Amino acid sequence: MKIYHIPAAPPLCTNTFLLIGENGKAAAVDPNADAARYLSLLEEHGAKLTHILLTHGHYDHVGAVEALREKTGAQVWLDPRDAAGGRLFPFTTPDHAYTDGEEIAVDTDLVFRVLATPGHSPGSVCLLCGDALFSGDTLFAGDIGRTDLAGGDPAAMRQSLARLSAAVAEDVRVLPGHEDFSTMERERRHNPYLSGLS
């Protein structure tokens, strides 16, 4: 499995990712950069995009979804609660809904486990793949996602953070939707929002 970080341009600066498995099947996580950047990497590696996995439905995480789906035929996963339409949740037509705890197999070495983590949005999920946690806007390095936007829920966020703290191993890399990368060990030690949670 290879992970490629594809940051979206300012002012959004979303962290987006393309993962390519050993047999050439690929998944995009929160694609919001120029679609051509994902397509170029896929062509370079002779890979086929089969899955588009969204950690939530906010506009700054879905900008390239329709173009990639049209060009590649990839299927899109999103919690239906985040497919609401409007400025904040513009994407409305996922192919699949997540089931909490399910495993989504993209390639033999590329399997995602879904962790439902509402709080930033009603349908937020984190995606655990090997030693990488794609945490969207639930968990950041030293911080967490906002809960004051439409659909945000501070109490749900606290429960989601407690779940992550209990379920995710310390050596797992945290690859959030914005800003710097981290590890679960570092977040347990230094993130004030995880302090005392288990």
C-alpha positions in Angstrom: 0.0 0.0 0.0 1.2 3.4 -0.9 -0.3 6.7 0.5 0.0 9.9 -1.5 -0.8 13.2 0.2 -2.5 15.6 -2.2 -3.2 18.9 -0.4 -5.9 21.1 -1.9 -4.9 24.7 -2.8 -5.5 27.7 -0.5 -7.7 28.9 1.0 -9.2 25.5 1.8 -5.9 23.6 2.2 -7.7 20.3 2.8 -5.5 17.2 3.3 -6.6 14.7 0.7 -5.1 11.3 -0.1 -4.8 8.7 -2.8 -4.0 5.1 -1.7 -2.8 2.5 -4.2 -2.8 -1.2 -3.3 -0.4 -3.9 -4.4 -2.7 -5.0 -7.2 -3.2 -1.6 -8.6 -6.6 -0.8 -7.1 -6.9 2.6 -5.5 -9.0 4.7 -3.1 -9.3 8.5 -2.8 -10.0 9.9 0.7 -11.8 13.3 0.7 -10.7 14.4 -2.8 -10.9 18.1 -3.0 -7.8 19.0 -5.0 -7.8 19.3 -8.8 -9.1 16.0 -10.2 -6.2 16.0 -12.7 -3.7 15.5 -9.8 -5.3 12.2 -8.8 -5.8 11.0 -12.4 -2.1 11.8 -13.1 -0.9 9.6 -10.2 -3.3 6.8 -11.2 -1.9 6.9 -14.7 1.7 7.0 -13.5 1.2 3.9 -11.4 -1.1 2.0 -13.7 -3.7 2.0 -11.0 -7.5 2.1 -11.2 -9.6 4.2 -8.8 -12.4 2.0 -7.5 -13.4 3.8 -4.2 -14.0 7.4 -3.1 -14.3 7.5 0.7 -15.5 10.6 2.3 -14.9 11.3 6.0 -17.8 13.7 5.9 -19.8 15.8 3.5 -18.5 19.4 3.9 -17.8 21.3 0.8 -14.1 21.4 1.4 -13.8 17.6 1.3 -15.8 16.8 -1.8 -14.8 19.2 -4.6 -13.3 16.6 -6.9 -15.8 13.8 -6.3 -18.0 14.2 -9.3 -15.2 14.6 -11.7 -13.4 11.6 -10.4 -16.5 9.4 -10.4 -17.3 10.5 -14.0 -13.7 9.8 -15.2 -13.1 6.5 -13.4 -16.5 5.0 -12.5 -15.4 4.8 -8.8 -18.1 4.3 -6.2 -18.6 6.9 -3.5 -19.1 6.2 0.2 -20.7 8.8 2.5 -23.0 8.7 5.5 -26.5 9.8 4.2 -26.9 12.3 7.0 -24.1 14.3 5.3 -25.6 14.1 1.9 -28.1 16.9 2.7 -27.5 19.4 -0.1 -26.8 23.1 0.3 -23.7 25.2 0.6 -22.2 23.3 3.6 -23.2 19.8 2.4 -23.2 20.1 -1.5 -22.7 16.4 -2.4 -26.0 14.5 -2.4 -25.5 11.2 -4.4 -23.3 8.7 -2.7 -23.4 5.1 -4.0 -23.0 3.5 -0.6 -23.7 4.4 3.0 -21.2 3.4 5.8 -22.0 0.8 8.4 -20.1 1.5 11.7 -17.4 -1.1 12.2 -17.6 -2.5 8.6 -14.5 -3.2 6.6 -14.2 -1.9 3.0 -11.7 -3.9 1.0 -10.2 -2.0 -1.9 -7.2 -4.3 -2.5 -5.6 -7.2 -0.7 -3.4 -4.8 1.3 -5.9 -1.9 1.3 -8.7 -2.4 3.8 -10.5 0.4 5.6 -12.3 -0.1 8.9 -15.1 2.5 9.5 -15.4 4.2 12.8 -18.5 6.4 13.2 -17.4 9.6 14.8 -20.3 12.2 14.8 -19.7 15.6 16.3 -18.1 17.8 13.6 -21.0 16.7 11.4 -23.8 14.1 11.9 -22.2 11.6 9.5 -18.5 12.1 10.2 -16.4 8.9 10.2 -12.8 8.1 10.7 -11.2 5.5 8.4 -8.5 3.1 9.8 -6.3 1.5 7.2 -3.3 -0.4 8.4 -1.3 2.0 10.6 -3.0 5.1 9.3 -6.1 6.8 10.6 -7.8 9.2 8.2 -9.5 11.4 10.8 -11.2 14.0 8.6 -12.2 16.9 10.7 -12.8 14.9 13.9 -9.3 14.8 15.2 -6.5 17.2 14.4 -2.9 17.5 15.6 -3.4 19.1 19.0 -7.0 20.1 18.3 -10.4 18.8 17.1 -12.9 19.9 14.4 -15.5 22.6 15.0 -18.9 21.6 16.5 -20.6 25.0 16.0 -21.5 24.5 12.4 -24.9 23.1 11.3 -25.2 19.5 12.5 -22.3 19.9 14.9 -22.8 18.3 18.4 -20.3 18.8 21.2 -21.6 15.9 23.3 -21.3 13.5 20.3 -17.8 14.8 19.6 -16.7 14.0 23.1 -18.1 10.4 22.8 -16.4 10.1 19.4 -13.0 11.2 20.8 -13.3 8.8 23.7 -14.0 6.0 21.2 -10.9 6.9 19.2 -8.8 7.1 22.3 -9.9 3.7 23.4 -9.9 1.9 20.0 -6.9 3.2 18.1 -3.4 2.0 18.9 -0.7 4.4 19.9 1.6 3.8 16.9 -1.2 4.7 14.4 -0.5 7.7 12.3 -3.2 10.4 12.4 -3.8 11.9 9.0 -6.4 14.7 9.5 -8.4 16.7 7.1 -6.3 19.9 7.7 -2.9 20.9 8.9 -0.2 18.7 10.4 0.0 14.9 10.8 0.4 13.2 14.1 0.2 9.9 16.0 -2.3 8.6 18.5 0.4 8.4 21.1 1.1 12.1 20.6 -2.5 13.1 20.7 -3.2 11.1 23.9 -0.3 12.9 25.5 -0.7 16.4 24.2 -4.2 17.0 22.8 -6.2 18.7 25.5 -9.5 17.3 24.1 -8.3 13.7 24.6 -7.1 14.3 28.2 -8.8 11.9 30.6 -10.7 10.1 27.8 -10.7 6.3 27.5 
